[in-house]
Amino acid sequence: MGIDNRNIEIIDDIMARVLREKTPQQRLAIAFNMWSFAQKQLTHYLHSIHADWNDEKVQQEAAKRLSHGIT
């Protein structure tokens, strides 16, 4: 599979086959785990660069960033 520079969201044929073999519940669990990981990483990052922010402020900023500014 070639890479189309106009679209960075290209899935590998092998990965597509693997995902097709998963149940909807398994695919949802994978997506949730990926989102959860991203949220945890972002929260840790925000804490590291904004040591003066409390947990509520960090969570609000993480939510804003993960929702593309829609909170």
C-alpha positions as CSV (number, residue, x, y, z in Angstrom):
1,M,0.0,0.0,0.0
2,G,1.5,3.3,-1.0
3,I,1.3,6.5,1.1
4,D,-1.0,9.2,-0.1
5,N,0.5,12.5,1.1
6,R,-2.9,14.1,1.0
7,N,-4.3,11.7,3.6
8,I,-2.3,10.7,6.7
9,E,-5.0,8.4,8.0
10,I,-4.2,5.4,5.8
11,I,-4.6,2.1,7.4
12,D,-2.2,-0.8,6.5
13,D,-3.9,-3.7,4.8
14,I,-2.7,-6.1,7.4
15,M,-4.1,-3.9,10.2
16,A,-7.4,-3.6,8.4
17,R,-7.7,-7.3,8.3
18,V,-6.9,-7.7,12.0
19,L,-9.5,-5.1,12.9
20,R,-12.1,-6.7,10.6
21,E,-11.6,-9.9,12.6
22,K,-12.4,-8.2,15.9
23,T,-15.9,-8.0,17.3
24,P,-17.5,-4.5,17.6
25,Q,-17.0,-4.7,21.3
26,Q,-13.3,-5.5,20.9
27,R,-12.9,-2.6,18.4
28,L,-14.6,-0.3,20.9
29,A,-12.4,-1.4,23.7
30,I,-9.3,-0.8,21.5
31,A,-10.5,2.7,20.7
32,F,-11.3,3.5,24.4
33,N,-7.9,2.3,25.5
34,M,-6.2,4.4,22.9
35,W,-8.2,7.5,24.0
36,S,-7.6,6.7,27.7
37,F,-3.8,6.4,27.0
38,A,-3.8,9.8,25.1
39,Q,-5.7,11.4,28.0
40,K,-3.3,10.1,30.6
41,Q,-0.2,11.2,28.5
42,L,-1.7,14.6,27.9
43,T,-2.5,15.0,31.6
44,H,1.0,14.1,32.7
45,Y,2.4,16.5,30.1
46,L,0.2,19.4,31.2
47,H,1.2,18.8,34.8
48,S,4.9,18.8,33.8
49,I,4.7,22.1,32.0
50,H,2.2,23.8,34.3
51,A,3.3,22.8,37.8
52,D,1.3,25.8,39.2
53,W,-2.1,24.4,37.8
54,N,-4.3,22.4,40.1
55,D,-5.8,19.0,39.0
56,E,-9.1,20.6,37.9
57,K,-7.4,23.1,35.6
58,V,-5.2,20.3,34.1
59,Q,-8.3,18.2,33.5
60,Q,-10.2,21.1,31.9
61,E,-7.3,21.8,29.6
62,A,-6.9,18.1,28.7
63,A,-10.7,17.9,27.9
64,K,-10.5,21.0,25.8
65,R,-7.6,19.7,23.8
66,L,-9.0,16.2,23.3
67,S,-12.4,17.7,22.1
68,H,-10.7,20.1,19.7
69,G,-11.6,23.1,21.9
70,I,-15.3,22.1,22.3
71,T,-15.9,21.8,26.1
